[in-house]
Every structure is written in structure tokens, then in C-alpha cells.
Amino acid sequence: MMLALLFAAAIAGPVDSLRFVISGRDSAIPVRADGQASFVMAEAAAGALGGRVQRLPNHRFLVSIAGVAFELADRVPFALSDGRLYPLVVAARERDGRLELPVQLFTDVAPRAGARLRWDPVRQRLTPTTPPPAVASRPSAPVVRPAAESAAPPPRPAASRVVRNADSAPPAPAVRPARRRVVVVDAGHGGRDPGMRGWSPERTAVREKDVTLGVALQLEQELERRGYAVVMTRRTDTLITLDDRGRIANRSKGDLFISVHVNAANPKWREPHAARGFETYFLAEAKTEDERRVAQMENEVVRFETEADAPANDPLGFIINDMAQNEHLRESNDLAEIIQGALRRVHPGPSRGVKQAGFRVLVKAYMPAVLVEIGFGTNSSEAAFMSSPSGQRTLATAIADAAAEYLGRYEQRITPGGGR
């Protein structure tokens, strides 16, 4: 690792210009030196190699270099391509609204990631190994790859919505996914772990594990009807460990992970049985006492698990897992916002907002992942709504609408010519 970093540091040092050989002609892009690091303007450098720079939400960028797409974030010293993280000696940075890239991305990272480039350290120039493409279209992993063009792309799910500028003429073509997207649906609790217990107005017992399974099965039908592939972590009343739920999602190469749960009021609240509403969580450090309480309540399932992983004491493993989760944090937040908006239109209770907490079920799912608390089982009216077939269909349809909307926006963002 140290040798690799020393090598990267050596080739990322100051240079006067980044030289390219294009169509047999030697040209140069000015380089800005900053201490021992060198930066080049992203638009100029990527454009010289037939690529482009696309701005994504939250200070992120999609940069194509000689046929390879990289996702970078302002001040984050990593580049993501084809599912792999490449460390950068210095981070990409946004200055005055324009992206500056470290020279290392072109001289070291891009060739290793498969770009059609060769770096000559003696002559200090980049030479394409083949003529650079007009548009970068190399497929890569979800979250960073532009959708590959093909003669006969698979059909786009009917419910995915693409936001277009009403004033544009002619309208942009529908964005089609490069492959059929996979949504992993997780019904919380199960087996000897019933989850929370509530009562309907008729004093009928309501168990969280039954409600979540009912909604999850309806959600599966709704998503499949829209053309998505669906993977269920459980279909029956059985206990799946929290860590295994994430592993199932990863093995299935899921694009989204949606875990369905039922909330319970804090008995210390002034009127706990009056608590109502829905909220959606993504994985991050809890900010409030109530967020910590909900996470602790949902994480208590571990007491029913007879097998669990040994504590991981490998610092490198922790760092890698943390980076993998952080990569999808913003996407998970976006998904949670869309789900809240969809539920707000159909749920009888109030929206309690998007929240964050350390849910163990989300830790091992390396993809945009959320946990939806669809209502309070400790509130008799909401318990009746969630346990009824019509209520479960309503909730499932709203969540499916949100997943389709998110994936539609995602396809538009990552497709060249269709992003924001």
C-alpha cells in the first residue's frame, strides 16, 4: 500500500501541462500547481479525450475519460468506477463553480481503471491506445455508470418517471436502464421475533412481523407490475438475521434496499397511544434521542439470533465498509425523501420526516438503502389501517411509486445527455 501511495504521489506531483497526443498531434492542457499537487480543469481535460463532465446532486460529478466513467465528489479523495474505489493523493475540488481534477486521475487511475490511455513518465504525456470515443459509454457499476447504448435496449419500467423541461423542443427521449433494475424488499422481524405488538380498535392483536410481511408481499407485486426484478429477504414467518438481510441484497446485486417496519410509541411520552405518522430512515449517526430509540428498538432482534458474525477487529475492513456505505448515503437520503413524499399523499397520519440512525439491517446493504416505519402499531387506528388488506395495498403502491420515481430520476442523472 505504501509503495502504491508513493508511486501515486510521484506521478501526481507538479507538472507544467498535461499533454495529449490526439490524432497524431501533440497538444497540452494547462495545469495548476498547488504545493506538491497538480490540478487540471475537468471540462478541458475530459473534453480533449472525447469525454464529458456531468454535474450530479450534492457536489458530485460524473466524469468520463477515454471510455471510463468516474464518480467524484468535491473534497473527497476517492474516485469510484465500475464498483471500485480508487484512492487519490489529493481530492478533486470545485472552485468558482468549476471542477478541478488531480493530474493523478489521468496519469495513474484512469489507465488502471481500463481507460484507453498510456502515460509516458519520461516524455510526460498521455497517448491513447486507441482513438478516443466521441462519447464515453463504457458500462460500469450502479451509482456511477452511464447507461450503455445498444441497438435494442431493454424496455424501461412503465411507472418510472423522467422529469423534463417543458420548454425544451423536441422532448428528450425516454431514459432506458442499461439492465433490469433489482429492488430488494425486506419484511422486518419474523419467526420468533414478533417485533412490536399493538391493538386494533376491535382489540385484535397486531404483530409487526405480520404487517411487514403483508406490505412486503404487496410491494413485490407492485414493483413487478412496473417491470422491476424483486428479491425478498423473506416470504414466510421466519427469522432472518439482520446481517443476512444485507448479504442477500448484495448477492442479488440489488439497486435498492427497502426494509418495512412498524413503529411503536415511547411509553414515556405524554400520550403514547396518540402517536401517529410515518417516517423513513437512512443509515447515518442518529441526531436525536428519538432516532436512537427507534434504532435500538429495531436492532433488538439480535437477541433472537443464535448465530452472528464475530466482532470485526480489522481496521482496514472497517474503513472499506464505511466507504462503501458513505458512497450511497446521499442516494439513500434522496430515496427516503421520495418515499416520504409518496406516503404523504395516501397515509392517514402525518409525515414525521426523513431521519437517520444506525440501523443494523442497513449496515451490510451496499446500495441505496432505507428503513420505512409505515405507522404506529401502538395507535389503534393506524394499527387497523396497516393490518387491513386495503391499507397494505395502499402503502405498498405508494412505496412502489417512490421506488420507480427514484430509479427514473437516477437513470436520467447517469445517462449522458439526460442528467441535471
Secondary structure by P-SEA (a helix, b strand, c coil): caaaaaaaaaaaccccccccccccbbbbbbbbbcccbbbccaaaaaaaaccccccccccbbbbbcccbbbbbcccccbbbcccbbbbbcbbbbbcccbbbbbccccccccccccccccccccccbbbbcccccccccccccccccccccccccccccccbbbbccccccccccccccccbbbbbbbbccccccccccccccccccccaaaaaaaaaaaaaaaaaaabbbbbbcccccccccaaaaaaaaaaacccbbbbbbcccccccccccccccbbbbbcccccccaaaaaaaaaaacccccccccccccccaaaaaaaaaaaaaaaaaaaaaaaaaaaaaaaccccccccccccccccccccccbbbbbcccccccaaaaaaaacaaaaaaaaaaaaaaaaaaaaaaaaaacccccc
